[in-house]
Amino acid sequence: MAPEIEISPVREEEFETLLPLIAAYQRFYEVVDVDVDRNRFFFRRFLAPSDVGLLLAARDPSGVIRGYACLYWHFSSLQALEVVLMNDLFVAPEARGQGIGRALIEATAQVARERGSAWVEWSTAPDNHTAQRLYDSLTEHKSTWLSYELEA
């Protein structure tokens, strides 16, 4: 990672500048109805301090957010432990290849350690090979679980 990148929780006063990155992440995964107001309402709950999760930002030297991770606190009933789910990880296209994604994952792991969580977990689309190369370089532990969805 470039030493000039700073990673820390998203601050209230910069939250609005994060919303375009969240929308870009959603468009990357082909969300058709990206809604800024819905995103504003939904993601605000992850501003620190939060009982449900955390937004981490990667900022360049000028303070511009170049990437983010959205973490959810959840649980493993198999081991009766808290787990950190890195639900979103996104780096702006012009900032990719600079170690920002890796730095956000490492910062996420640090948050998990500080919380006393057992592990960090995340997933990606089967065709997101760029992300998979990064993830494979960080861990040998790939889940063998299958994911299912049921509309409510």
C-alpha positions as CSV (number, residue, x, y, z in Angstrom):
1,M,0.0,0.0,0.0
2,A,1.1,3.5,-0.7
3,P,2.1,5.0,2.7
4,E,0.0,8.1,1.9
5,I,-3.3,6.2,2.1
6,E,-5.0,6.6,5.5
7,I,-7.7,4.2,6.6
8,S,-10.2,5.0,9.4
9,P,-13.9,5.1,10.1
10,V,-16.0,7.3,7.8
11,R,-16.7,10.6,9.6
12,E,-20.2,12.1,9.7
13,E,-18.9,15.2,7.8
14,E,-17.6,13.2,4.9
15,F,-20.5,10.7,4.7
16,E,-22.1,12.4,1.7
17,T,-18.8,12.1,-0.3
18,L,-18.9,8.4,0.2
19,L,-22.4,7.9,-1.4
20,P,-21.1,8.1,-5.0
21,L,-18.6,5.2,-4.2
22,I,-21.4,3.2,-2.7
23,A,-23.5,3.8,-5.9
24,A,-20.5,2.8,-8.0
25,Y,-20.1,-0.4,-6.1
26,Q,-23.8,-1.2,-6.6
27,R,-23.5,-0.5,-10.4
28,F,-20.5,-2.7,-10.5
29,Y,-22.7,-5.5,-9.3
30,E,-25.4,-4.5,-11.8
31,V,-27.9,-3.0,-9.4
32,V,-30.5,-1.4,-11.6
33,D,-32.3,0.9,-9.2
34,V,-29.5,2.7,-7.3
35,D,-31.3,5.1,-5.0
36,V,-29.1,7.7,-3.2
37,D,-31.8,8.5,-0.6
38,R,-32.2,4.8,0.3
39,N,-28.4,4.5,0.4
40,R,-28.1,7.5,2.7
41,F,-30.7,6.1,5.1
42,F,-29.3,2.5,5.0
43,F,-25.6,3.2,5.3
44,R,-25.8,6.0,7.9
45,R,-26.4,3.3,10.5
46,F,-22.8,2.2,10.1
47,L,-21.2,5.5,11.1
48,A,-19.2,5.0,14.3
49,P,-20.2,4.4,17.0
50,S,-22.6,1.8,15.8
51,D,-24.0,-1.4,17.3
52,V,-24.5,-3.0,13.9
53,G,-21.3,-2.4,11.9
54,L,-18.8,0.1,10.6
55,L,-17.8,2.0,7.4
56,L,-14.1,2.2,6.8
57,A,-12.7,4.7,4.3
58,A,-9.3,4.8,2.5
59,R,-8.3,8.4,1.9
60,D,-5.6,9.8,-0.3
61,P,-3.3,12.6,1.0
62,S,-5.8,15.2,0.0
63,G,-8.5,13.5,2.1
64,V,-10.5,12.2,-0.9
65,I,-12.1,8.8,-0.2
66,R,-10.7,6.3,-2.8
67,G,-12.2,3.1,-1.4
68,Y,-14.3,1.8,1.4
69,A,-15.4,-1.3,3.3
70,C,-18.7,-1.8,5.0
71,L,-18.5,-4.2,8.0
72,Y,-21.5,-5.9,9.7
73,W,-21.3,-7.5,13.1
74,H,-22.9,-10.9,13.1
75,F,-22.6,-14.3,14.7
76,S,-21.6,-17.9,14.3
77,S,-24.1,-20.1,16.1
78,L,-21.8,-23.1,15.4
79,Q,-19.1,-21.6,17.6
80,A,-21.2,-19.1,19.6
81,L,-18.9,-16.3,18.6
82,E,-19.1,-12.9,16.9
83,V,-17.9,-12.6,13.3
84,V,-17.2,-9.6,11.2
85,L,-18.7,-9.7,7.8
86,M,-17.0,-7.5,5.3
87,N,-20.2,-7.1,3.2
88,D,-18.8,-4.5,0.8
89,L,-15.3,-3.7,-0.4
90,F,-14.8,-1.2,-3.2
91,V,-11.9,0.8,-4.6
92,A,-12.5,3.5,-7.2
93,P,-11.3,2.3,-10.6
94,E,-8.7,5.1,-10.9
95,A,-7.2,4.0,-7.6
96,R,-7.0,0.3,-8.2
97,G,-3.6,-1.5,-8.1
98,Q,-2.2,0.7,-5.3
99,G,-2.9,-1.7,-2.4
100,I,-6.0,0.0,-1.2
101,G,-8.2,-3.1,-1.2
102,R,-5.5,-5.1,0.7
103,A,-5.2,-2.2,3.2
104,L,-8.9,-2.1,3.7
105,I,-9.0,-5.9,4.4
106,E,-6.1,-5.6,6.8
107,A,-7.9,-2.7,8.6
108,T,-11.0,-4.9,8.7
109,A,-9.0,-7.7,10.3
110,Q,-7.7,-5.2,12.9
111,V,-11.2,-4.1,13.7
112,A,-12.2,-7.7,14.2
113,R,-9.2,-8.3,16.5
114,E,-10.1,-5.2,18.5
115,R,-13.7,-6.4,18.9
116,G,-12.6,-9.9,19.9
117,S,-14.3,-11.4,16.8
118,A,-13.4,-14.9,15.8
119,W,-12.8,-14.2,12.1
120,V,-13.6,-12.0,9.1
121,E,-15.6,-13.4,6.3
122,W,-16.7,-12.0,2.9
123,S,-17.8,-13.2,-0.5
124,T,-17.6,-12.1,-4.1
125,A,-19.2,-12.9,-7.4
126,P,-17.9,-16.0,-9.1
127,D,-16.8,-14.0,-12.1
128,N,-14.9,-11.3,-10.1
129,H,-11.5,-12.8,-10.8
130,T,-9.6,-9.6,-10.0
131,A,-11.0,-9.6,-6.5
132,Q,-10.4,-13.3,-6.1
133,R,-6.7,-12.9,-6.9
134,L,-6.4,-10.4,-4.1
135,Y,-8.4,-12.6,-1.7
136,D,-6.4,-15.7,-2.6
137,S,-3.2,-13.8,-1.8
138,L,-4.5,-13.1,1.7
139,T,-5.9,-16.4,2.8
140,E,-6.0,-20.1,1.9
141,H,-9.4,-20.5,3.7
142,K,-12.1,-20.4,1.0
143,S,-15.6,-21.3,2.1
144,T,-17.1,-24.4,0.8
145,W,-20.6,-23.3,1.9
146,L,-23.2,-22.5,-0.8
147,S,-25.3,-19.3,-0.6
148,Y,-29.0,-19.2,-1.2
149,E,-31.5,-16.4,-1.4
150,L,-35.2,-16.4,-0.9
151,E,-37.3,-13.3,-1.7
152,A,-39.3,-12.0,1.2
